[in-house]
Amino acid sequence: MARILTPNIYKEGDTVSPKSNPKLKLIIRRYVDRIYYCKDPKDDAGKEYAFFEREIQLT
């Protein structure tokens, strides 16, 4: 079965926030296999968050 590729809505470097916590601002670091990997620009520890497209919104 062929896999249909859909373009991702958000680009690397976009500022987004999770719909569950809109006050948290994150930067999209990369997009792999329909998952957005985001990083908090204020967090020096390097914690990374993973979200599906439906879980985040542009800020």
C-alpha distance matrix in Angstrom:
0.0 3.8 6.5 9.5 12.7 15.8 19.2 21.3 24.4 26.8 27.8 29.3 32.9 32.7 34.9 33.3 34.3 32.6 33.0 34.5 37.2 37.8 40.8 38.8 38.0 35.3 34.1 30.4 30.2 26.5 23.0 20.2 16.8 18.0 21.3 24.6 27.2 30.7 34.2 37.6 39.8 42.9 41.6 42.8 41.3 37.8 36.1 32.6 30.7 27.0 25.8 22.9 23.4 24.7 27.3 29.2 31.2 33.1 36.8
3.8 0.0 3.8 6.4 9.4 12.7 16.0 18.3 21.6 24.0 24.8 26.4 30.1 29.9 32.3 31.0 32.4 31.0 31.5 33.4 35.8 36.1 39.1 37.1 35.9 33.1 31.6 27.9 27.7 24.0 20.5 18.0 14.9 16.0 19.6 22.6 25.3 28.6 32.2 35.6 37.6 40.8 39.7 40.9 39.7 36.1 34.6 31.0 29.3 25.6 24.4 21.4 21.5 23.2 26.0 27.4 29.1 30.7 34.4
6.5 3.8 0.0 3.8 6.3 9.5 12.8 14.8 18.1 20.4 21.3 22.9 26.6 26.3 28.6 27.2 28.6 27.3 27.9 29.8 32.1 32.4 35.3 33.3 32.2 29.4 27.9 24.2 24.2 20.5 17.0 14.6 11.4 12.3 15.9 18.9 21.7 25.0 28.6 31.9 33.9 37.1 36.1 37.4 36.3 32.7 31.1 27.5 25.7 22.0 20.7 17.7 17.8 19.6 22.3 23.7 25.5 27.1 30.8
9.5 6.4 3.8 0.0 3.8 6.4 9.9 12.4 15.4 18.1 19.3 21.4 24.9 24.3 26.8 25.4 27.0 25.9 26.3 28.6 30.9 30.8 33.8 32.0 30.7 28.1 26.6 23.0 23.4 19.9 16.3 14.7 11.9 11.8 15.6 18.1 21.3 24.2 27.9 31.0 32.9 36.2 35.6 37.1 36.3 32.7 31.2 27.4 25.4 21.9 20.1 16.9 16.2 17.9 21.0 22.0 23.3 24.7 28.5
12.7 9.4 6.3 3.8 0.0 3.8 6.6 9.2 12.4 14.9 15.7 17.8 21.4 20.9 23.5 22.5 24.4 23.8 24.5 27.0 28.9 28.6 31.4 29.4 27.8 25.1 23.4 19.7 20.1 16.6 13.1 11.9 9.9 9.6 13.3 15.4 18.5 21.3 24.9 28.1 29.7 33.2 32.7 34.1 33.6 29.9 28.6 24.8 23.1 19.7 18.1 15.2 14.1 16.5 19.4 19.8 21.0 22.0 25.7
15.8 12.7 9.5 6.4 3.8 0.0 3.8 6.4 9.1 12.0 13.4 16.0 19.4 18.4 20.9 19.8 21.7 21.3 21.8 24.6 26.4 25.7 28.6 27.0 25.3 22.9 21.3 17.9 18.9 15.8 12.3 12.2 10.7 9.1 12.6 14.0 17.5 19.8 23.4 26.3 27.9 31.3 31.2 32.9 32.7 29.0 27.7 23.9 21.9 18.7 16.5 13.5 11.7 13.9 17.0 17.1 17.8 18.8 22.5
19.2 16.0 12.8 9.9 6.6 3.8 0.0 3.8 6.4 9.0 10.0 12.9 16.1 15.2 18.0 17.4 19.8 20.0 20.8 23.8 25.2 24.1 26.7 25.1 23.0 20.6 18.6 15.3 16.4 13.6 10.6 11.5 11.2 9.5 12.2 12.6 15.9 17.8 21.3 24.1 25.3 28.8 29.0 30.6 30.8 27.1 26.1 22.4 20.7 17.9 15.9 13.4 11.1 13.9 16.5 15.8 16.1 16.3 20.0
21.3 18.3 14.8 12.4 9.2 6.4 3.8 0.0 3.8 5.7 7.3 10.1 13.2 12.0 14.6 13.7 16.1 16.4 17.5 20.5 21.6 20.6 23.1 21.3 19.3 16.9 15.1 11.8 13.3 10.9 8.0 9.8 10.1 7.7 9.6 9.3 12.7 14.3 17.8 20.4 21.8 25.2 25.4 27.2 27.4 23.9 22.7 19.1 17.2 14.6 12.6 10.5 8.1 11.2 13.4 12.4 12.8 13.1 16.7
24.4 21.6 18.1 15.4 12.4 9.1 6.4 3.8 0.0 3.8 6.8 10.2 12.4 10.2 12.4 11.5 14.0 14.7 15.5 18.9 19.8 18.2 20.8 19.5 17.4 15.5 14.1 11.5 13.9 12.4 10.3 12.8 13.4 10.4 11.5 10.4 13.6 14.3 17.6 19.6 20.8 24.2 24.9 27.0 27.6 24.2 23.1 19.6 17.5 15.4 13.0 11.1 7.8 10.3 12.4 10.6 10.0 9.9 13.6
26.8 24.0 20.4 18.1 14.9 12.0 9.0 5.7 3.8 0.0 3.8 6.9 8.7 6.6 9.0 8.6 11.7 13.0 14.6 17.8 18.0 16.4 18.5 16.8 14.3 12.2 10.4 7.9 10.6 9.8 8.7 12.0 13.6 11.0 10.9 8.6 11.2 11.2 14.2 16.2 17.1 20.6 21.4 23.4 24.2 20.9 20.0 16.8 15.0 13.6 11.7 11.0 8.2 11.2 12.1 9.5 8.9 8.1 11.4
27.8 24.8 21.3 19.3 15.7 13.4 10.0 7.3 6.8 3.8 0.0 3.8 6.2 5.7 9.2 10.2 13.7 15.5 17.6 20.5 20.3 18.7 20.2 18.1 15.1 12.5 9.7 7.1 8.7 8.1 8.0 11.6 14.0 12.3 12.0 9.4 11.0 11.1 13.6 15.9 16.1 19.9 20.7 22.2 23.2 19.8 19.6 16.5 15.6 14.5 13.6 13.5 11.3 14.6 15.2 12.5 12.1 10.6 13.2
29.3 26.4 22.9 21.4 17.8 16.0 12.9 10.1 10.2 6.9 3.8 0.0 3.8 5.6 8.9 10.5 13.8 15.7 18.5 21.0 20.3 19.0 19.9 17.3 14.2 11.1 7.7 5.1 5.5 5.7 7.4 11.0 14.2 13.2 12.1 9.0 9.3 9.1 11.0 13.5 13.5 17.3 17.9 19.0 20.0 16.6 16.9 14.0 13.9 13.5 13.5 14.3 13.1 16.5 16.3 13.6 13.7 12.2 14.2
32.9 30.1 26.6 24.9 21.4 19.4 16.1 13.2 12.4 8.7 6.2 3.8 0.0 3.8 6.5 9.3 12.7 15.3 18.2 20.6 19.3 17.6 17.9 15.5 12.0 9.3 5.6 5.2 6.2 8.3 10.7 14.3 17.5 16.3 14.7 11.1 10.8 9.1 9.9 11.6 10.8 14.6 15.8 17.0 18.7 15.6 16.2 14.0 14.2 14.7 14.9 16.2 14.9 17.9 17.2 14.0 13.5 11.4 12.3
32.7 29.9 26.3 24.3 20.9 18.4 15.2 12.0 10.2 6.6 5.7 5.6 3.8 0.0 3.8 6.3 10.0 12.9 15.3 18.1 16.9 14.8 15.6 13.7 10.2 8.3 5.7 5.6 8.5 10.1 11.4 15.2 17.9 15.9 14.4 10.9 11.4 9.5 10.8 11.9 11.7 15.2 16.8 18.7 20.3 17.4 17.4 14.9 14.2 14.5 13.8 14.8 12.9 15.4 14.7 11.3 10.1 7.6 8.8
34.9 32.3 28.6 26.8 23.5 20.9 18.0 14.6 12.4 9.0 9.2 8.9 6.5 3.8 0.0 3.8 7.1 10.5 13.0 15.5 13.8 11.6 11.9 10.1 6.6 5.6 4.7 6.6 9.9 12.2 13.6 17.2 19.7 17.5 15.4 11.8 11.9 9.1 9.7 9.7 9.8 12.8 14.6 17.2 18.9 16.5 16.1 14.1 13.2 14.1 13.4 14.9 13.3 15.1 13.7 10.0 8.7 6.3 6.1
33.3 31.0 27.2 25.4 22.5 19.8 17.4 13.7 11.5 8.6 10.2 10.5 9.3 6.3 3.8 0.0 3.8 6.9 9.3 11.9 10.7 8.7 10.0 8.4 5.9 5.3 6.2 7.2 10.9 12.7 13.3 16.6 18.5 15.8 13.7 10.4 11.0 8.5 10.0 10.0 11.4 14.0 15.3 18.3 19.4 17.0 15.7 13.5 11.6 12.1 10.7 12.1 10.6 11.8 10.1 6.4 5.4 4.4 5.2
34.3 32.4 28.6 27.0 24.4 21.7 19.8 16.1 14.0 11.7 13.7 13.8 12.7 10.0 7.1 3.8 0.0 3.8 6.4 8.4 6.9 5.3 7.0 5.6 5.0 5.8 8.5 9.8 13.2 14.9 15.3 18.2 19.7 16.9 14.4 11.6 12.0 9.4 10.5 9.9 12.1 13.8 14.8 18.2 19.0 17.0 15.1 13.2 10.8 11.7 10.1 12.0 11.1 11.4 8.7 5.6 5.6 6.4 6.3
32.6 31.0 27.3 25.9 23.8 21.3 20.0 16.4 14.7 13.0 15.5 15.7 15.3 12.9 10.5 6.9 3.8 0.0 3.8 5.3 5.3 5.6 8.3 7.0 8.0 8.2 11.0 11.5 14.6 15.7 15.5 17.7 18.6 15.7 13.2 11.1 11.8 10.1 11.7 11.6 14.5 15.9 16.2 19.6 19.6 17.7 15.1 13.0 9.8 10.1 8.0 9.8 9.8 9.2 5.9 4.3 6.3 8.9 9.6
33.0 31.5 27.9 26.3 24.5 21.8 20.8 17.5 15.5 14.6 17.6 18.5 18.2 15.3 13.0 9.3 6.4 3.8 0.0 3.8 5.5 5.5 9.2 9.4 10.8 11.7 14.4 14.7 18.0 18.8 18.0 20.1 20.4 17.1 15.2 13.8 15.1 13.7 15.5 15.2 18.0 19.2 19.6 23.2 23.2 21.4 18.6 16.6 13.2 13.0 10.3 11.0 10.4 8.5 5.7 5.3 6.4 9.6 10.4
34.5 33.4 29.8 28.6 27.0 24.6 23.8 20.5 18.9 17.8 20.5 21.0 20.6 18.1 15.5 11.9 8.4 5.3 3.8 0.0 3.8 6.3 9.2 9.3 11.9 12.9 16.1 16.7 19.5 20.5 20.0 21.6 21.9 18.9 16.6 15.4 16.1 14.7 16.0 15.4 18.6 19.2 19.1 22.7 22.3 21.0 17.9 16.4 13.0 13.2 11.1 12.5 13.0 11.0 7.6 8.3 10.1 13.1 13.4
37.2 35.8 32.1 30.9 28.9 26.4 25.2 21.6 19.8 18.0 20.3 20.3 19.3 16.9 13.8 10.7 6.9 5.3 5.5 3.8 0.0 3.8 5.6 5.9 9.0 10.8 14.4 15.8 18.6 20.3 20.4 22.6 23.4 20.6 17.9 16.0 16.1 13.8 14.3 12.9 15.8 16.0 16.3 20.0 20.1 19.1 16.3 15.4 12.6 13.8 12.4 14.5 14.8 13.5 10.1 9.4 10.4 12.5 11.8
37.8 36.1 32.4 30.8 28.6 25.7 24.1 20.6 18.2 16.4 18.7 19.0 17.6 14.8 11.6 8.7 5.3 5.6 5.5 6.3 3.8 0.0 3.8 5.5 7.4 10.0 13.3 15.0 18.2 20.1 20.3 22.9 24.0 21.0 18.6 16.3 16.7 14.1 14.6 13.0 15.2 15.8 16.9 20.6 21.3 20.1 17.9 16.7 14.2 15.3 13.6 15.3 14.7 13.6 10.7 8.8 8.4 9.7 8.3
40.8 39.1 35.3 33.8 31.4 28.6 26.7 23.1 20.8 18.5 20.2 19.9 17.9 15.6 11.9 10.0 7.0 8.3 9.2 9.2 5.6 3.8 0.0 3.8 6.3 9.7 13.2 15.7 18.7 21.1 22.0 24.7 26.3 23.6 20.8 18.1 17.8 14.6 14.2 11.7 13.4 13.2 14.8 18.5 19.6 18.9 17.1 16.7 14.8 16.8 15.8 18.1 17.7 17.1 14.0 11.8 11.4 11.8 9.4
38.8 37.1 33.3 32.0 29.4 27.0 25.1 21.3 19.5 16.8 18.1 17.3 15.5 13.7 10.1 8.4 5.6 7.0 9.4 9.3 5.9 5.5 3.8 0.0 3.8 6.5 10.2 12.8 15.4 17.9 19.1 21.8 23.6 21.2 18.2 15.3 14.4 11.2 10.4 8.0 10.3 10.4 11.5 15.2 16.1 15.2 13.3 12.9 11.3 13.7 13.3 16.1 16.1 16.2 12.9 10.7 11.0 11.4 9.7
38.0 35.9 32.2 30.7 27.8 25.3 23.0 19.3 17.4 14.3 15.1 14.2 12.0 10.2 6.6 5.9 5.0 8.0 10.8 11.9 9.0 7.4 6.3 3.8 0.0 3.8 7.0 10.0 12.8 15.6 17.1 20.2 22.4 20.1 17.3 13.9 13.1 9.5 8.8 6.6 8.0 9.2 11.0 14.4 15.9 14.4 13.3 12.5 11.4 13.6 13.3 15.9 15.4 16.2 13.4 10.4 10.1 9.4 7.6
35.3 33.1 29.4 28.1 25.1 22.9 20.6 16.9 15.5 12.2 12.5 11.1 9.3 8.3 5.6 5.3 5.8 8.2 11.7 12.9 10.8 10.0 9.7 6.5 3.8 0.0 3.8 6.5 9.1 11.9 13.7 16.7 19.2 17.3 14.3 10.8 9.5 5.9 5.4 4.7 6.6 9.1 10.0 13.0 14.1 12.0 11.0 9.5 8.7 10.7 11.0 13.8 13.6 15.1 12.6 9.7 10.2 9.6 9.2
34.1 31.6 27.9 26.6 23.4 21.3 18.6 15.1 14.1 10.4 9.7 7.7 5.6 5.7 4.7 6.2 8.5 11.0 14.4 16.1 14.4 13.3 13.2 10.2 7.0 3.8 0.0 3.8 6.1 9.3 11.6 14.9 17.8 16.3 13.6 9.8 8.6 5.3 5.3 6.3 6.8 10.3 11.2 13.4 14.8 12.0 11.9 9.9 9.9 11.4 11.9 14.2 13.7 16.1 14.2 11.1 11.4 10.1 10.3
30.4 27.9 24.2 23.0 19.7 17.9 15.3 11.8 11.5 7.9 7.1 5.1 5.2 5.6 6.6 7.2 9.8 11.5 14.7 16.7 15.8 15.0 15.7 12.8 10.0 6.5 3.8 0.0 3.8 5.8 7.8 11.3 14.2 12.8 10.4 6.6 6.0 4.3 6.5 9.0 10.0 13.6 13.8 15.6 16.4 13.0 12.6 9.7 9.3 9.6 9.9 11.8 11.3 14.2 13.0 10.4 11.2 10.4 11.9
30.2 27.7 24.2 23.4 20.1 18.9 16.4 13.3 13.9 10.6 8.7 5.5 6.2 8.5 9.9 10.9 13.2 14.6 18.0 19.5 18.6 18.2 18.7 15.4 12.8 9.1 6.1 3.8 0.0 3.8 7.3 10.2 13.7 13.3 10.8 7.6 5.6 5.2 6.5 9.8 10.4 14.0 13.6 14.5 15.0 11.4 11.6 8.9 9.7 10.1 11.6 13.5 13.7 17.0 15.8 13.7 14.9 14.2 15.5
26.5 24.0 20.5 19.9 16.6 15.8 13.6 10.9 12.4 9.8 8.1 5.7 8.3 10.1 12.2 12.7 14.9 15.7 18.8 20.5 20.3 20.1 21.1 17.9 15.6 11.9 9.3 5.8 3.8 0.0 3.8 6.6 10.2 10.3 8.4 6.1 5.3 7.2 9.6 13.2 14.2 17.7 17.0 17.8 17.8 14.0 13.9 10.6 10.8 9.8 11.0 12.1 12.4 16.0 15.5 13.9 15.5 15.3 17.4
23.0 20.5 17.0 16.3 13.1 12.3 10.6 8.0 10.3 8.7 8.0 7.4 10.7 11.4 13.6 13.3 15.3 15.5 18.0 20.0 20.4 20.3 22.0 19.1 17.1 13.7 11.6 7.8 7.3 3.8 0.0 3.8 6.9 6.7 5.7 4.6 6.2 8.9 12.2 15.7 17.2 20.6 19.9 21.0 20.7 17.0 16.2 12.5 11.7 9.5 9.7 9.7 9.9 13.6 13.9 12.9 14.7 15.1 17.9
20.2 18.0 14.6 14.7 11.9 12.2 11.5 9.8 12.8 12.0 11.6 11.0 14.3 15.2 17.2 16.6 18.2 17.7 20.1 21.6 22.6 22.9 24.7 21.8 20.2 16.7 14.9 11.3 10.2 6.6 3.8 0.0 3.8 5.6 5.4 6.7 7.9 11.4 14.6 18.2 20.0 23.2 22.0 22.9 22.0 18.3 17.3 13.7 12.9 10.1 10.7 10.3 11.3 14.9 15.3 15.2 17.5 18.4 21.3
16.8 14.9 11.4 11.9 9.9 10.7 11.2 10.1 13.4 13.6 14.0 14.2 17.5 17.9 19.7 18.5 19.7 18.6 20.4 21.9 23.4 24.0 26.3 23.6 22.4 19.2 17.8 14.2 13.7 10.2 6.9 3.8 0.0 3.8 5.5 8.5 10.5 14.1 17.5 21.0 23.1 26.2 24.9 26.0 24.8 21.3 19.7 16.1 14.7 11.3 11.1 9.6 11.0 14.0 15.0 15.8 18.4 19.8 23.0
18.0 16.0 12.3 11.8 9.6 9.1 9.5 7.7 10.4 11.0 12.3 13.2 16.3 15.9 17.5 15.8 16.9 15.7 17.1 18.9 20.6 21.0 23.6 21.2 20.1 17.3 16.3 12.8 13.3 10.3 6.7 5.6 3.8 0.0 3.8 6.7 9.8 12.9 16.6 19.8 22.1 25.1 24.2 25.8 24.9 21.4 19.6 15.8 13.7 10.2 8.8 6.5 7.3 10.3 11.7 12.5 14.9 16.7 20.0
21.3 19.6 15.9 15.6 13.3 12.6 12.2 9.6 11.5 10.9 12.0 12.1 14.7 14.4 15.4 13.7 14.4 13.2 15.2 16.6 17.9 18.6 20.8 18.2 17.3 14.3 13.6 10.4 10.8 8.4 5.7 5.4 5.5 3.8 0.0 3.8 6.4 9.6 13.2 16.3 18.9 21.7 20.6 22.3 21.3 17.8 15.8 12.1 9.9 6.4 5.6 5.0 7.0 10.1 10.1 10.8 13.7 15.5 18.4
24.6 22.6 18.9 18.1 15.4 14.0 12.6 9.3 10.4 8.6 9.4 9.0 11.1 10.9 11.8 10.4 11.6 11.1 13.8 15.4 16.0 16.3 18.1 15.3 13.9 10.8 9.8 6.6 7.6 6.1 4.6 6.7 8.5 6.7 3.8 0.0 3.8 6.2 10.0 13.1 15.4 18.4 17.6 19.4 18.9 15.5 13.8 10.0 8.1 5.6 5.2 6.1 7.0 10.3 9.7 9.0 11.5 12.7 15.3
27.2 25.3 21.7 21.3 18.5 17.5 15.9 12.7 13.6 11.2 11.0 9.3 10.8 11.4 11.9 11.0 12.0 11.8 15.1 16.1 16.1 16.7 17.8 14.4 13.1 9.5 8.6 6.0 5.6 5.3 6.2 7.9 10.5 9.8 6.4 3.8 0.0 3.8 7.0 10.5 12.9 15.7 14.5 16.0 15.3 11.8 10.3 6.5 5.6 4.6 6.6 9.0 10.5 13.4 11.9 11.0 13.5 14.3 16.2
30.7 28.6 25.0 24.2 21.3 19.8 17.8 14.3 14.3 11.2 11.1 9.1 9.1 9.5 9.1 8.5 9.4 10.1 13.7 14.7 13.8 14.1 14.6 11.2 9.5 5.9 5.3 4.3 5.2 7.2 8.9 11.4 14.1 12.9 9.6 6.2 3.8 0.0 3.8 6.9 9.3 12.2 11.4 13.4 13.4 10.1 8.8 5.7 5.1 6.3 7.8 10.7 11.6 14.1 12.0 10.2 12.2 12.5 13.6
34.2 32.2 28.6 27.9 24.9 23.4 21.3 17.8 17.6 14.2 13.6 11.0 9.9 10.8 9.7 10.0 10.5 11.7 15.5 16.0 14.3 14.6 14.2 10.4 8.8 5.4 5.3 6.5 6.5 9.6 12.2 14.6 17.5 16.6 13.2 10.0 7.0 3.8 0.0 3.8 6.1 8.7 7.8 9.7 10.1 7.1 6.5 4.9 6.2 9.0 11.0 14.3 15.2 17.4 14.9 12.9 14.5 14.3 14.4
37.6 35.6 31.9 31.0 28.1 26.3 24.1 20.4 19.6 16.2 15.9 13.5 11.6 11.9 9.7 10.0 9.9 11.6 15.2 15.4 12.9 13.0 11.7 8.0 6.6 4.7 6.3 9.0 9.8 13.2 15.7 18.2 21.0 19.8 16.3 13.1 10.5 6.9 3.8 0.0 3.8 5.4 5.4 8.4 9.5 7.9 7.4 7.4 8.4 11.6 13.2 16.6 17.2 18.9 16.0 13.7 14.8 14.4 13.5
39.8 37.6 33.9 32.9 29.7 27.9 25.3 21.8 20.8 17.1 16.1 13.5 10.8 11.7 9.8 11.4 12.1 14.5 18.0 18.6 15.8 15.2 13.4 10.3 8.0 6.6 6.8 10.0 10.4 14.2 17.2 20.0 23.1 22.1 18.9 15.4 12.9 9.3 6.1 3.8 0.0 3.8 5.6 7.7 10.2 8.9 9.9 10.3 11.9 14.9 16.4 19.5 19.7 21.6 19.0 16.3 16.7 15.4 14.1
42.9 40.8 37.1 36.2 33.2 31.3 28.8 25.2 24.2 20.6 19.9 17.3 14.6 15.2 12.8 14.0 13.8 15.9 19.2 19.2 16.0 15.8 13.2 10.4 9.2 9.1 10.3 13.6 14.0 17.7 20.6 23.2 26.2 25.1 21.7 18.4 15.7 12.2 8.7 5.4 3.8 0.0 3.8 6.3 9.2 9.3 10.3 11.9 13.5 16.9 18.6 22.0 22.4 23.9 20.9 18.5 18.9 17.9 16.1
41.6 39.7 36.1 35.6 32.7 31.2 29.0 25.4 24.9 21.4 20.7 17.9 15.8 16.8 14.6 15.3 14.8 16.2 19.6 19.1 16.3 16.9 14.8 11.5 11.0 10.0 11.2 13.8 13.6 17.0 19.9 22.0 24.9 24.2 20.6 17.6 14.5 11.4 7.8 5.4 5.6 3.8 0.0 3.8 5.5 6.1 7.0 9.4 11.6 15.3 17.6 21.2 22.3 23.8 20.7 18.8 20.0 19.5 18.3
42.8 40.9 37.4 37.1 34.1 32.9 30.6 27.2 27.0 23.4 22.2 19.0 17.0 18.7 17.2 18.3 18.2 19.6 23.2 22.7 20.0 20.6 18.5 15.2 14.4 13.0 13.4 15.6 14.5 17.8 21.0 22.9 26.0 25.8 22.3 19.4 16.0 13.4 9.7 8.4 7.7 6.3 3.8 0.0 3.8 5.3 8.0 10.8 13.8 17.3 20.0 23.6 24.8 26.7 23.8 21.9 23.1 22.5 21.4
41.3 39.7 36.3 36.3 33.6 32.7 30.8 27.4 27.6 24.2 23.2 20.0 18.7 20.3 18.9 19.4 19.0 19.6 23.2 22.3 20.1 21.3 19.6 16.1 15.9 14.1 14.8 16.4 15.0 17.8 20.7 22.0 24.8 24.9 21.3 18.9 15.3 13.4 10.1 9.5 10.2 9.2 5.5 3.8 0.0 3.8 5.8 9.2 12.5 15.9 19.1 22.7 24.5 26.3 23.3 22.0 23.8 23.8 23.1
37.8 36.1 32.7 32.7 29.9 29.0 27.1 23.9 24.2 20.9 19.8 16.6 15.6 17.4 16.5 17.0 17.0 17.7 21.4 21.0 19.1 20.1 18.9 15.2 14.4 12.0 12.0 13.0 11.4 14.0 17.0 18.3 21.3 21.4 17.8 15.5 11.8 10.1 7.1 7.9 8.9 9.3 6.1 5.3 3.8 0.0 3.8 6.2 9.8 13.0 16.2 19.7 21.4 23.6 20.8 19.5 21.4 21.3 21.1
36.1 34.6 31.1 31.2 28.6 27.7 26.1 22.7 23.1 20.0 19.6 16.9 16.2 17.4 16.1 15.7 15.1 15.1 18.6 17.9 16.3 17.9 17.1 13.3 13.3 11.0 11.9 12.6 11.6 13.9 16.2 17.3 19.7 19.6 15.8 13.8 10.3 8.8 6.5 7.4 9.9 10.3 7.0 8.0 5.8 3.8 0.0 3.8 6.8 10.2 13.4 17.1 19.2 21.0 18.0 17.1 19.5 20.0 20.0
32.6 31.0 27.5 27.4 24.8 23.9 22.4 19.1 19.6 16.8 16.5 14.0 14.0 14.9 14.1 13.5 13.2 13.0 16.6 16.4 15.4 16.7 16.7 12.9 12.5 9.5 9.9 9.7 8.9 10.6 12.5 13.7 16.1 15.8 12.1 10.0 6.5 5.7 4.9 7.4 10.3 11.9 9.4 10.8 9.2 6.2 3.8 0.0 3.8 6.8 10.1 13.6 15.7 17.7 15.1 14.3 16.9 17.6 18.2
30.7 29.3 25.7 25.4 23.1 21.9 20.7 17.2 17.5 15.0 15.6 13.9 14.2 14.2 13.2 11.6 10.8 9.8 13.2 13.0 12.6 14.2 14.8 11.3 11.4 8.7 9.9 9.3 9.7 10.8 11.7 12.9 14.7 13.7 9.9 8.1 5.6 5.1 6.2 8.4 11.9 13.5 11.6 13.8 12.5 9.8 6.8 3.8 0.0 3.8 6.6 10.3 12.6 14.2 11.4 11.1 14.0 15.4 16.4
27.0 25.6 22.0 21.9 19.7 18.7 17.9 14.6 15.4 13.6 14.5 13.5 14.7 14.5 14.1 12.1 11.7 10.1 13.0 13.2 13.8 15.3 16.8 13.7 13.6 10.7 11.4 9.6 10.1 9.8 9.5 10.1 11.3 10.2 6.4 5.6 4.6 6.3 9.0 11.6 14.9 16.9 15.3 17.3 15.9 13.0 10.2 6.8 3.8 0.0 3.8 7.1 9.9 11.8 9.6 10.0 13.4 15.3 17.1
25.8 24.4 20.7 20.1 18.1 16.5 15.9 12.6 13.0 11.7 13.6 13.5 14.9 13.8 13.4 10.7 10.1 8.0 10.3 11.1 12.4 13.6 15.8 13.3 13.3 11.0 11.9 9.9 11.6 11.0 9.7 10.7 11.1 8.8 5.6 5.2 6.6 7.8 11.0 13.2 16.4 18.6 17.6 20.0 19.1 16.2 13.4 10.1 6.6 3.8 0.0 3.8 6.4 8.0 6.0 6.9 10.6 13.0 15.3
22.9 21.4 17.7 16.9 15.2 13.5 13.4 10.5 11.1 11.0 13.5 14.3 16.2 14.8 14.9 12.1 12.0 9.8 11.0 12.5 14.5 15.3 18.1 16.1 15.9 13.8 14.2 11.8 13.5 12.1 9.7 10.3 9.6 6.5 5.0 6.1 9.0 10.7 14.3 16.6 19.5 22.0 21.2 23.6 22.7 19.7 17.1 13.6 10.3 7.1 3.8 0.0 3.8 5.5 5.5 7.2 10.5 13.3 16.2
23.4 21.5 17.8 16.2 14.1 11.7 11.1 8.1 7.8 8.2 11.3 13.1 14.9 12.9 13.3 10.6 11.1 9.8 10.4 13.0 14.8 14.7 17.7 16.1 15.4 13.6 13.7 11.3 13.7 12.4 9.9 11.3 11.0 7.3 7.0 7.0 10.5 11.6 15.2 17.2 19.7 22.4 22.3 24.8 24.5 21.4 19.2 15.7 12.6 9.9 6.4 3.8 0.0 3.8 5.5 5.9 8.1 10.7 14.0
24.7 23.2 19.6 17.9 16.5 13.9 13.9 11.2 10.3 11.2 14.6 16.5 17.9 15.4 15.1 11.8 11.4 9.2 8.5 11.0 13.5 13.6 17.1 16.2 16.2 15.1 16.1 14.2 17.0 16.0 13.6 14.9 14.0 10.3 10.1 10.3 13.4 14.1 17.4 18.9 21.6 23.9 23.8 26.7 26.3 23.6 21.0 17.7 14.2 11.8 8.0 5.5 3.8 0.0 3.8 5.8 7.9 11.3 14.3
27.3 26.0 22.3 21.0 19.4 17.0 16.5 13.4 12.4 12.1 15.2 16.3 17.2 14.7 13.7 10.1 8.7 5.9 5.7 7.6 10.1 10.7 14.0 12.9 13.4 12.6 14.2 13.0 15.8 15.5 13.9 15.3 15.0 11.7 10.1 9.7 11.9 12.0 14.9 16.0 19.0 20.9 20.7 23.8 23.3 20.8 18.0 15.1 11.4 9.6 6.0 5.5 5.5 3.8 0.0 3.8 7.1 10.7 13.1
29.2 27.4 23.7 22.0 19.8 17.1 15.8 12.4 10.6 9.5 12.5 13.6 14.0 11.3 10.0 6.4 5.6 4.3 5.3 8.3 9.4 8.8 11.8 10.7 10.4 9.7 11.1 10.4 13.7 13.9 12.9 15.2 15.8 12.5 10.8 9.0 11.0 10.2 12.9 13.7 16.3 18.5 18.8 21.9 22.0 19.5 17.1 14.3 11.1 10.0 6.9 7.2 5.9 5.8 3.8 0.0 3.8 7.0 9.4
31.2 29.1 25.5 23.3 21.0 17.8 16.1 12.8 10.0 8.9 12.1 13.7 13.5 10.1 8.7 5.4 5.6 6.3 6.4 10.1 10.4 8.4 11.4 11.0 10.1 10.2 11.4 11.2 14.9 15.5 14.7 17.5 18.4 14.9 13.7 11.5 13.5 12.2 14.5 14.8 16.7 18.9 20.0 23.1 23.8 21.4 19.5 16.9 14.0 13.4 10.6 10.5 8.1 7.9 7.1 3.8 0.0 3.8 6.5
33.1 30.7 27.1 24.7 22.0 18.8 16.3 13.1 9.9 8.1 10.6 12.2 11.4 7.6 6.3 4.4 6.4 8.9 9.6 13.1 12.5 9.7 11.8 11.4 9.4 9.6 10.1 10.4 14.2 15.3 15.1 18.4 19.8 16.7 15.5 12.7 14.3 12.5 14.3 14.4 15.4 17.9 19.5 22.5 23.8 21.3 20.0 17.6 15.4 15.3 13.0 13.3 10.7 11.3 10.7 7.0 3.8 0.0 3.8
36.8 34.4 30.8 28.5 25.7 22.5 20.0 16.7 13.6 11.4 13.2 14.2 12.3 8.8 6.1 5.2 6.3 9.6 10.4 13.4 11.8 8.3 9.4 9.7 7.6 9.2 10.3 11.9 15.5 17.4 17.9 21.3 23.0 20.0 18.4 15.3 16.2 13.6 14.4 13.5 14.1 16.1 18.3 21.4 23.1 21.1 20.0 18.2 16.4 17.1 15.3 16.2 14.0 14.3 13.1 9.4 6.5 3.8 0.0
